[in-house]
Amino acid sequence: MSERPSLRVVRGNPDDAELAALTVVLAAVAAESARRAPERPRRRSWWADRAAMVRRPLHPGEGAWRASSLPR
């Protein structure tokens, strides 16, 4: 399996120190974004759920008050 380079210089002629500095910066950014990534997506509040605005019409009857505000 051939490994592709992580960085490729498309213009200019950087020296080893410049490439090392760029590699360190990119590695730090990648590590920080991986650290900040949430483990699981946050669940939206039932009250903020826009799908509740397109629910079926409510009909009077037993338990209708419950269906008026609680999510399904």
PDB file of N, CA, C and O in Angstrom:
ATOM      1  N   MET A   1       0.851  -1.182   0.000  1.00  0.00           N
ATOM      2  CA  MET A   1       0.000   0.000   0.000  1.00  0.00           C
ATOM      3  C   MET A   1       0.892   1.238   0.000  1.00  0.00           C
ATOM      4  O   MET A   1       1.744   1.382   0.877  1.00  0.00           O
ATOM      5  N   SER A   2       0.713   2.112  -0.946  1.00  0.00           N
ATOM      6  CA  SER A   2       1.526   3.321  -1.019  1.00  0.00           C
ATOM      7  C   SER A   2       0.893   4.413  -0.165  1.00  0.00           C
ATOM      8  O   SER A   2      -0.318   4.627  -0.199  1.00  0.00           O
ATOM      9  N   GLU A   3       1.726   5.086   0.590  1.00  0.00           N
ATOM     10  CA  GLU A   3       1.231   6.170   1.430  1.00  0.00           C
ATOM     11  C   GLU A   3       1.295   7.480   0.665  1.00  0.00           C
ATOM     12  O   GLU A   3       2.297   7.800   0.025  1.00  0.00           O
ATOM     13  N   ARG A   4       0.209   8.224   0.745  1.00  0.00           N
ATOM     14  CA  ARG A   4       0.187   9.551   0.131  1.00  0.00           C
ATOM     15  C   ARG A   4       0.713  10.562   1.133  1.00  0.00           C
ATOM     16  O   ARG A   4       0.468  10.415   2.331  1.00  0.00           O
ATOM     17  N   PRO A   5       1.429  11.587   0.680  1.00  0.00           N
ATOM     18  CA  PRO A   5       1.918  12.594   1.624  1.00  0.00           C
ATOM     19  C   PRO A   5       0.761  13.404   2.199  1.00  0.00           C
ATOM     20  O   PRO A   5      -0.237  13.658   1.525  1.00  0.00           O
ATOM     21  N   SER A   6       0.916  13.803   3.460  1.00  0.00           N
ATOM     22  CA  SER A   6      -0.113  14.609   4.115  1.00  0.00           C
ATOM     23  C   SER A   6      -0.113  16.045   3.614  1.00  0.00           C
ATOM     24  O   SER A   6      -1.161  16.688   3.547  1.00  0.00           O
ATOM     25  N   LEU A   7       1.052  16.537   3.268  1.00  0.00           N
ATOM     26  CA  LEU A   7       1.195  17.907   2.765  1.00  0.00           C
ATOM     27  C   LEU A   7       1.871  17.861   1.405  1.00  0.00           C
ATOM     28  O   LEU A   7       2.690  16.988   1.119  1.00  0.00           O
ATOM     29  N   ARG A   8       1.500  18.828   0.578  1.00  0.00           N
ATOM     30  CA  ARG A   8       2.122  18.922  -0.735  1.00  0.00           C
ATOM     31  C   ARG A   8       2.365  20.394  -1.038  1.00  0.00           C
ATOM     32  O   ARG A   8       1.445  21.206  -0.936  1.00  0.00           O
ATOM     33  N   VAL A   9       3.565  20.739  -1.402  1.00  0.00           N
ATOM     34  CA  VAL A   9       3.910  22.118  -1.747  1.00  0.00           C
ATOM     35  C   VAL A   9       3.569  22.314  -3.221  1.00  0.00           C
ATOM     36  O   VAL A   9       4.104  21.629  -4.092  1.00  0.00           O
ATOM     37  N   VAL A  10       2.671  23.261  -3.485  1.00  0.00           N
ATOM     38  CA  VAL A  10       2.258  23.504  -4.865  1.00  0.00           C
ATOM     39  C   VAL A  10       2.905  24.761  -5.446  1.00  0.00           C
ATOM     40  O   VAL A  10       2.902  24.954  -6.661  1.00  0.00           O
ATOM     41  N   ARG A  11       3.455  25.606  -4.591  1.00  0.00           N
ATOM     42  CA  ARG A  11       4.115  26.816  -5.075  1.00  0.00           C
ATOM     43  C   ARG A  11       5.158  27.249  -4.055  1.00  0.00           C
ATOM     44  O   ARG A  11       4.954  27.088  -2.852  1.00  0.00           O
ATOM     45  N   GLY A  12       6.227  27.774  -4.506  1.00  0.00           N
ATOM     46  CA  GLY A  12       7.278  28.248  -3.612  1.00  0.00           C
ATOM     47  C   GLY A  12       8.296  27.154  -3.345  1.00  0.00           C
ATOM     48  O   GLY A  12       8.245  26.066  -3.918  1.00  0.00           O
ATOM     49  N   ASN A  13       9.216  27.479  -2.458  1.00  0.00           N
ATOM     50  CA  ASN A  13      10.287  26.548  -2.140  1.00  0.00           C
ATOM     51  C   ASN A  13      10.580  26.653  -0.644  1.00  0.00           C
ATOM     52  O   ASN A  13      11.591  27.246  -0.266  1.00  0.00           O
ATOM     53  N   PRO A  14       9.717  26.090   0.226  1.00  0.00           N
ATOM     54  CA  PRO A  14       9.935  26.223   1.668  1.00  0.00           C
ATOM     55  C   PRO A  14      11.105  25.355   2.134  1.00  0.00           C
ATOM     56  O   PRO A  14      11.386  24.296   1.573  1.00  0.00           O
ATOM     57  N   ASP A  15      11.772  25.841   3.175  1.00  0.00           N
ATOM     58  CA  ASP A  15      12.853  25.029   3.736  1.00  0.00           C
ATOM     59  C   ASP A  15      12.282  24.069   4.784  1.00  0.00           C
ATOM     60  O   ASP A  15      11.079  24.068   5.044  1.00  0.00           O
ATOM     61  N   ASP A  16      13.138  23.272   5.369  1.00  0.00           N
ATOM     62  CA  ASP A  16      12.686  22.254   6.322  1.00  0.00           C
ATOM     63  C   ASP A  16      12.028  22.870   7.560  1.00  0.00           C
ATOM     64  O   ASP A  16      11.060  22.315   8.081  1.00  0.00           O
ATOM     65  N   ALA A  17      12.541  24.007   8.035  1.00  0.00           N
ATOM     66  CA  ALA A  17      11.982  24.657   9.228  1.00  0.00           C
ATOM     67  C   ALA A  17      10.565  25.161   8.955  1.00  0.00           C
ATOM     68  O   ALA A  17       9.689  25.031   9.810  1.00  0.00           O
ATOM     69  N   GLU A  18      10.334  25.728   7.781  1.00  0.00           N
ATOM     70  CA  GLU A  18       8.993  26.207   7.434  1.00  0.00           C
ATOM     71  C   GLU A  18       8.003  25.051   7.322  1.00  0.00           C
ATOM     72  O   GLU A  18       6.868  25.163   7.785  1.00  0.00           O
ATOM     73  N   LEU A  19       8.415  23.959   6.719  1.00  0.00           N
ATOM     74  CA  LEU A  19       7.538  22.792   6.621  1.00  0.00           C
ATOM     75  C   LEU A  19       7.247  22.193   7.996  1.00  0.00           C
ATOM     76  O   LEU A  19       6.130  21.754   8.269  1.00  0.00           O
ATOM     77  N   ALA A  20       8.260  22.182   8.854  1.00  0.00           N
ATOM     78  CA  ALA A  20       8.059  21.672  10.214  1.00  0.00           C
ATOM     79  C   ALA A  20       7.077  22.555  10.983  1.00  0.00           C
ATOM     80  O   ALA A  20       6.215  22.043  11.698  1.00  0.00           O
ATOM     81  N   ALA A  21       7.200  23.873  10.843  1.00  0.00           N
ATOM     82  CA  ALA A  21       6.292  24.788  11.527  1.00  0.00           C
ATOM     83  C   ALA A  21       4.860  24.604  11.030  1.00  0.00           C
ATOM     84  O   ALA A  21       3.919  24.592  11.824  1.00  0.00           O
ATOM     85  N   LEU A  22       4.699  24.464   9.727  1.00  0.00           N
ATOM     86  CA  LEU A  22       3.366  24.251   9.168  1.00  0.00           C
ATOM     87  C   LEU A  22       2.769  22.937   9.651  1.00  0.00           C
ATOM     88  O   LEU A  22       1.580  22.876   9.966  1.00  0.00           O
ATOM     89  N   THR A  23       3.568  21.900   9.712  1.00  0.00           N
ATOM     90  CA  THR A  23       3.097  20.602  10.181  1.00  0.00           C
ATOM     91  C   THR A  23       2.649  20.675  11.633  1.00  0.00           C
ATOM     92  O   THR A  23       1.621  20.100  11.991  1.00  0.00           O
ATOM     93  N   VAL A  24       3.405  21.373  12.474  1.00  0.00           N
ATOM     94  CA  VAL A  24       3.049  21.520  13.886  1.00  0.00           C
ATOM     95  C   VAL A  24       1.739  22.272  14.030  1.00  0.00           C
ATOM     96  O   VAL A  24       0.888  21.881  14.829  1.00  0.00           O
ATOM     97  N   VAL A  25       1.566  23.338  13.275  1.00  0.00           N
ATOM     98  CA  VAL A  25       0.341  24.133  13.358  1.00  0.00           C
ATOM     99  C   VAL A  25      -0.857  23.302  12.919  1.00  0.00           C
ATOM    100  O   VAL A  25      -1.889  23.308  13.590  1.00  0.00           O
ATOM    101  N   LEU A  26      -0.738  22.593  11.808  1.00  0.00           N
ATOM    102  CA  LEU A  26      -1.856  21.774  11.332  1.00  0.00           C
ATOM    103  C   LEU A  26      -2.176  20.636  12.300  1.00  0.00           C
ATOM    104  O   LEU A  26      -3.346  20.308  12.498  1.00  0.00           O
ATOM    105  N   ALA A  27      -1.162  20.037  12.900  1.00  0.00           N
ATOM    106  CA  ALA A  27      -1.395  18.978  13.883  1.00  0.00           C
ATOM    107  C   ALA A  27      -2.097  19.526  15.122  1.00  0.00           C
ATOM    108  O   ALA A  27      -2.971  18.864  15.683  1.00  0.00           O
ATOM    109  N   ALA A  28      -1.722  20.728  15.551  1.00  0.00           N
ATOM    110  CA  ALA A  28      -2.362  21.348  16.718  1.00  0.00           C
ATOM    111  C   ALA A  28      -3.817  21.682  16.433  1.00  0.00           C
ATOM    112  O   ALA A  28      -4.678  21.476  17.288  1.00  0.00           O
ATOM    113  N   VAL A  29      -4.100  22.192  15.247  1.00  0.00           N
ATOM    114  CA  VAL A  29      -5.482  22.509  14.872  1.00  0.00           C
ATOM    115  C   VAL A  29      -6.320  21.235  14.814  1.00  0.00           C
ATOM    116  O   VAL A  29      -7.455  21.217  15.292  1.00  0.00           O
ATOM    117  N   ALA A  30      -5.772  20.177  14.236  1.00  0.00           N
ATOM    118  CA  ALA A  30      -6.503  18.909  14.149  1.00  0.00           C
ATOM    119  C   ALA A  30      -6.762  18.327  15.537  1.00  0.00           C
ATOM    120  O   ALA A  30      -7.851  17.819  15.803  1.00  0.00           O
ATOM    121  N   ALA A  31      -5.768  18.398  16.421  1.00  0.00           N
ATOM    122  CA  ALA A  31      -5.939  17.878  17.779  1.00  0.00           C
ATOM    123  C   ALA A  31      -6.984  18.685  18.546  1.00  0.00           C
ATOM    124  O   ALA A  31      -7.785  18.117  19.289  1.00  0.00           O
ATOM    125  N   GLU A  32      -6.980  19.995  18.372  1.00  0.00           N
ATOM    126  CA  GLU A  32      -7.950  20.849  19.073  1.00  0.00           C
ATOM    127  C   GLU A  32      -9.364  20.595  18.577  1.00  0.00           C
ATOM    128  O   GLU A  32     -10.296  20.532  19.378  1.00  0.00           O
ATOM    129  N   SER A  33      -9.536  20.448  17.273  1.00  0.00           N
ATOM    130  CA  SER A  33     -10.878  20.196  16.753  1.00  0.00           C
ATOM    131  C   SER A  33     -11.364  18.808  17.166  1.00  0.00           C
ATOM    132  O   SER A  33     -12.559  18.624  17.399  1.00  0.00           O
ATOM    133  N   ALA A  34     -10.468  17.834  17.262  1.00  0.00           N
ATOM    134  CA  ALA A  34     -10.867  16.502  17.722  1.00  0.00           C
ATOM    135  C   ALA A  34     -11.226  16.545  19.202  1.00  0.00           C
ATOM    136  O   ALA A  34     -12.128  15.829  19.639  1.00  0.00           O
ATOM    137  N   ARG A  35     -10.542  17.362  19.964  1.00  0.00           N
ATOM    138  CA  ARG A  35     -10.835  17.471  21.396  1.00  0.00           C
ATOM    139  C   ARG A  35     -12.183  18.149  21.624  1.00  0.00           C
ATOM    140  O   ARG A  35     -12.928  17.776  22.530  1.00  0.00           O
ATOM    141  N   ARG A  36     -12.486  19.137  20.805  1.00  0.00           N
ATOM    142  CA  ARG A  36     -13.732  19.880  20.979  1.00  0.00           C
ATOM    143  C   ARG A  36     -14.949  19.181  20.394  1.00  0.00           C
ATOM    144  O   ARG A  36     -16.079  19.557  20.706  1.00  0.00           O
ATOM    145  N   ALA A  37     -14.748  18.183  19.562  1.00  0.00           N
ATOM    146  CA  ALA A  37     -15.867  17.500  18.923  1.00  0.00           C
ATOM    147  C   ALA A  37     -16.718  16.813  19.989  1.00  0.00           C
ATOM    148  O   ALA A  37     -16.186  16.085  20.827  1.00  0.00           O
ATOM    149  N   PRO A  38     -18.017  17.035  19.965  1.00  0.00           N
ATOM    150  CA  PRO A  38     -18.873  16.382  20.958  1.00  0.00           C
ATOM    151  C   PRO A  38     -18.916  14.871  20.723  1.00  0.00           C
ATOM    152  O   PRO A  38     -18.836  14.403  19.588  1.00  0.00           O
ATOM    153  N   GLU A  39     -19.042  14.131  21.806  1.00  0.00           N
ATOM    154  CA  GLU A  39     -19.084  12.683  21.706  1.00  0.00           C
ATOM    155  C   GLU A  39     -20.382  12.220  21.042  1.00  0.00           C
ATOM    156  O   GLU A  39     -20.395  11.250  20.283  1.00  0.00           O
ATOM    157  N   ARG A  40     -21.444  12.913  21.334  1.00  0.00           N
ATOM    158  CA  ARG A  40     -22.723  12.596  20.697  1.00  0.00           C
ATOM    159  C   ARG A  40     -23.446  13.913  20.437  1.00  0.00           C
ATOM    160  O   ARG A  40     -23.266  14.884  21.173  1.00  0.00           O
ATOM    161  N   PRO A  41     -24.249  13.941  19.405  1.00  0.00           N
ATOM    162  CA  PRO A  41     -24.939  15.204  19.105  1.00  0.00           C
ATOM    163  C   PRO A  41     -25.921  15.572  20.216  1.00  0.00           C
ATOM    164  O   PRO A  41     -26.562  14.711  20.818  1.00  0.00           O
ATOM    165  N   ARG A  42     -26.018  16.858  20.463  1.00  0.00           N
ATOM    166  CA  ARG A  42     -26.971  17.321  21.479  1.00  0.00           C
ATOM    167  C   ARG A  42     -28.392  17.196  20.964  1.00  0.00           C
ATOM    168  O   ARG A  42     -28.668  17.459  19.794  1.00  0.00           O
ATOM    169  N   ARG A  43     -29.272  16.800  21.832  1.00  0.00           N
ATOM    170  CA  ARG A  43     -30.661  16.672  21.447  1.00  0.00           C
ATOM    171  C   ARG A  43     -31.353  18.006  21.654  1.00  0.00           C
ATOM    172  O   ARG A  43     -31.171  18.660  22.680  1.00  0.00           O
ATOM    173  N   ARG A  44     -32.144  18.401  20.673  1.00  0.00           N
ATOM    174  CA  ARG A  44     -32.871  19.660  20.791  1.00  0.00           C
ATOM    175  C   ARG A  44     -34.020  19.514  21.764  1.00  0.00           C
ATOM    176  O   ARG A  44     -34.551  18.419  21.951  1.00  0.00           O
ATOM    177  N   SER A  45     -34.395  20.594  22.371  1.00  0.00           N
ATOM    178  CA  SER A  45     -35.519  20.613  23.285  1.00  0.00           C
ATOM    179  C   SER A  45     -36.808  20.293  22.530  1.00  0.00           C
ATOM    180  O   SER A  45     -36.958  20.650  21.361  1.00  0.00           O
ATOM    181  N   TRP A  46     -37.729  19.622  23.204  1.00  0.00           N
ATOM    182  CA  TRP A  46     -39.028  19.344  22.564  1.00  0.00           C
ATOM    183  C   TRP A  46     -39.742  20.648  22.230  1.00  0.00           C
ATOM    184  O   TRP A  46     -40.472  20.721  21.241  1.00  0.00           O
ATOM    185  N   TRP A  47     -39.541  21.658  23.033  1.00  0.00           N
ATOM    186  CA  TRP A  47     -40.216  22.930  22.795  1.00  0.00           C
ATOM    187  C   TRP A  47     -39.636  23.647  21.576  1.00  0.00           C
ATOM    188  O   TRP A  47     -40.341  24.428  20.937  1.00  0.00           O
ATOM    189  N   ALA A  48     -38.373  23.401  21.242  1.00  0.00           N
ATOM    190  CA  ALA A  48     -37.746  24.039  20.093  1.00  0.00           C
ATOM    191  C   ALA A  48     -37.909  23.226  18.805  1.00  0.00           C
ATOM    192  O   ALA A  48     -37.447  23.648  17.744  1.00  0.00           O
ATOM    193  N   ASP A  49     -38.551  22.085  18.890  1.00  0.00           N
ATOM    194  CA  ASP A  49     -38.709  21.211  17.735  1.00  0.00           C
ATOM    195  C   ASP A  49     -39.733  21.799  16.765  1.00  0.00           C
ATOM    196  O   ASP A  49     -40.909  21.934  17.102  1.00  0.00           O
ATOM    197  N   ARG A  50     -39.279  22.147  15.561  1.00  0.00           N
ATOM    198  CA  ARG A  50     -40.163  22.756  14.567  1.00  0.00           C
ATOM    199  C   ARG A  50     -41.144  21.742  13.981  1.00  0.00           C
ATOM    200  O   ARG A  50     -42.144  22.142  13.386  1.00  0.00           O
ATOM    201  N   ALA A  51     -40.890  20.458  14.131  1.00  0.00           N
ATOM    202  CA  ALA A  51     -41.794  19.444  13.599  1.00  0.00           C
ATOM    203  C   ALA A  51     -43.143  19.469  14.313  1.00  0.00           C
ATOM    204  O   ALA A  51     -44.148  19.025  13.757  1.00  0.00           O
ATOM    205  N   ALA A  52     -43.172  19.984  15.536  1.00  0.00           N
ATOM    206  CA  ALA A  52     -44.433  20.054  16.270  1.00  0.00           C
ATOM    207  C   ALA A  52     -45.419  21.015  15.609  1.00  0.00           C
ATOM    208  O   ALA A  52     -46.624  20.927  15.846  1.00  0.00           O
ATOM    209  N   MET A  53     -44.917  21.924  14.786  1.00  0.00           N
ATOM    210  CA  MET A  53     -45.795  22.881  14.127  1.00  0.00           C
ATOM    211  C   MET A  53     -46.573  22.247  12.971  1.00  0.00           C
ATOM    212  O   MET A  53     -47.552  22.826  12.501  1.00  0.00           O
ATOM    213  N   VAL A  54     -46.160  21.086  12.516  1.00  0.00           N
ATOM    214  CA  VAL A  54     -46.828  20.432  11.396  1.00  0.00           C
ATOM    215  C   VAL A  54     -47.514  19.137  11.834  1.00  0.00           C
ATOM    216  O   VAL A  54     -47.664  18.209  11.039  1.00  0.00           O
ATOM    217  N   ARG A  55     -47.922  19.080  13.080  1.00  0.00           N
ATOM    218  CA  ARG A  55     -48.573  17.869  13.572  1.00  0.00           C
ATOM    219  C   ARG A  55     -50.019  17.784  13.100  1.00  0.00           C
ATOM    220  O   ARG A  55     -50.560  18.729  12.526  1.00  0.00           O
ATOM    221  N   ARG A  56     -50.626  16.644  13.352  1.00  0.00           N
ATOM    222  CA  ARG A  56     -52.025  16.442  12.970  1.00  0.00           C
ATOM    223  C   ARG A  56     -52.929  17.383  13.755  1.00  0.00           C
ATOM    224  O   ARG A  56     -52.560  17.833  14.840  1.00  0.00           O
ATOM    225  N   PRO A  57     -54.105  17.684  13.221  1.00  0.00           N
ATOM    226  CA  PRO A  57     -55.040  18.545  13.971  1.00  0.00           C
ATOM    227  C   PRO A  57     -55.487  17.858  15.259  1.00  0.00           C
ATOM    228  O   PRO A  57     -55.592  16.634  15.329  1.00  0.00           O
ATOM    229  N   LEU A  58     -55.740  18.665  16.253  1.00  0.00           N
ATOM    230  CA  LEU A  58     -56.200  18.136  17.540  1.00  0.00           C
ATOM    231  C   LEU A  58     -57.721  18.071  17.554  1.00  0.00           C
ATOM    232  O   LEU A  58     -58.400  18.955  17.031  1.00  0.00           O
ATOM    233  N   HIS A  59     -58.239  17.021  18.156  1.00  0.00           N
ATOM    234  CA  HIS A  59     -59.685  16.838  18.252  1.00  0.00           C
ATOM    235  C   HIS A  59     -60.074  16.788  19.716  1.00  0.00           C
ATOM    236  O   HIS A  59     -59.354  16.203  20.525  1.00  0.00           O
ATOM    237  N   PRO A  60     -61.210  17.396  20.077  1.00  0.00           N
ATOM    238  CA  PRO A  60     -61.640  17.352  21.473  1.00  0.00           C
ATOM    239  C   PRO A  60     -61.962  15.916  21.876  1.00  0.00           C
ATOM    240  O   PRO A  60     -62.418  15.108  21.067  1.00  0.00           O
ATOM    241  N   GLY A  61     -61.717  15.631  23.121  1.00  0.00           N
ATOM    242  CA  GLY A  61     -62.020  14.302  23.624  1.00  0.00           C
ATOM    243  C   GLY A  61     -61.120  13.964  24.799  1.00  0.00           C
ATOM    244  O   GLY A  61     -60.342  14.791  25.274  1.00  0.00           O
ATOM    245  N   GLU A  62     -61.250  12.725  25.253  1.00  0.00           N
ATOM    246  CA  GLU A  62     -60.489  12.282  26.402  1.00  0.00           C
ATOM    247  C   GLU A  62     -58.988  12.294  26.075  1.00  0.00           C
ATOM    248  O   GLU A  62     -58.564  11.718  25.073  1.00  0.00           O
ATOM    249  N   GLY A  63     -58.192  12.947  26.920  1.00  0.00           N
ATOM    250  CA  GLY A  63     -56.753  13.023  26.732  1.00  0.00           C
ATOM    251  C   GLY A  63     -56.304  14.061  25.721  1.00  0.00           C
ATOM    252  O   GLY A  63     -55.110  14.152  25.435  1.00  0.00           O
ATOM    253  N   ALA A  64     -57.216  14.844  25.172  1.00  0.00           N
ATOM    254  CA  ALA A  64     -56.844  15.834  24.160  1.00  0.00           C
ATOM    255  C   ALA A  64     -55.926  16.909  24.737  1.00  0.00           C
ATOM    256  O   ALA A  64     -55.061  17.425  24.030  1.00  0.00           O
ATOM    257  N   TRP A  65     -56.102  17.246  25.991  1.00  0.00           N
ATOM    258  CA  TRP A  65     -55.243  18.268  26.590  1.00  0.00           C
ATOM    259  C   TRP A  65     -53.796  17.797  26.619  1.00  0.00           C
ATOM    260  O   TRP A  65     -52.877  18.606  26.492  1.00  0.00           O
ATOM    261  N   ARG A  66     -53.588  16.488  26.787  1.00  0.00           N
ATOM    262  CA  ARG A  66     -52.239  15.950  26.810  1.00  0.00           C
ATOM    263  C   ARG A  66     -51.588  16.051  25.425  1.00  0.00           C
ATOM    264  O   ARG A  66     -50.406  16.373  25.304  1.00  0.00           O
ATOM    265  N   ALA A  67     -52.360  15.779  24.412  1.00  0.00           N
ATOM    266  CA  ALA A  67     -51.833  15.824  23.047  1.00  0.00           C
ATOM    267  C   ALA A  67     -51.566  17.254  22.583  1.00  0.00           C
ATOM    268  O   ALA A  67     -50.882  17.455  21.579  1.00  0.00           O
ATOM    269  N   SER A  68     -52.087  18.235  23.287  1.00  0.00           N
ATOM    270  CA  SER A  68     -51.911  19.609  22.843  1.00  0.00           C
ATOM    271  C   SER A  68     -50.492  20.137  23.099  1.00  0.00           C
ATOM    272  O   SER A  68     -50.070  21.094  22.450  1.00  0.00           O
ATOM    273  N   SER A  69     -49.753  19.529  24.032  1.00  0.00           N
ATOM    274  CA  SER A  69     -48.441  20.091  24.315  1.00  0.00           C
ATOM    275  C   SER A  69     -47.325  19.053  24.395  1.00  0.00           C
ATOM    276  O   SER A  69     -46.156  19.400  24.232  1.00  0.00           O
ATOM    277  N   LEU A  70     -47.653  17.823  24.636  1.00  0.00           N
ATOM    278  CA  LEU A  70     -46.605  16.821  24.775  1.00  0.00           C
ATOM    279  C   LEU A  70     -46.190  16.273  23.422  1.00  0.00           C
ATOM    280  O   LEU A  70     -47.034  16.088  22.545  1.00  0.00           O
ATOM    281  N   PRO A  71     -44.897  16.010  23.237  1.00  0.00           N
ATOM    282  CA  PRO A  71     -44.444  15.439  21.974  1.00  0.00           C
ATOM    283  C   PRO A  71     -44.866  13.974  21.846  1.00  0.00           C
ATOM    284  O   PRO A  71     -45.147  13.293  22.832  1.00  0.00           O
ATOM    285  N   ARG A  72     -44.897  13.525  20.603  1.00  0.00           N
ATOM    286  CA  ARG A  72     -45.252  12.115  20.391  1.00  0.00           C
ATOM    287  C   ARG A  72     -44.049  11.262  20.401  1.00  0.00           C
ATOM    288  O   ARG A  72     -44.152  10.047  20.238  1.00  0.00           O
TER     289      ARG A  72
END
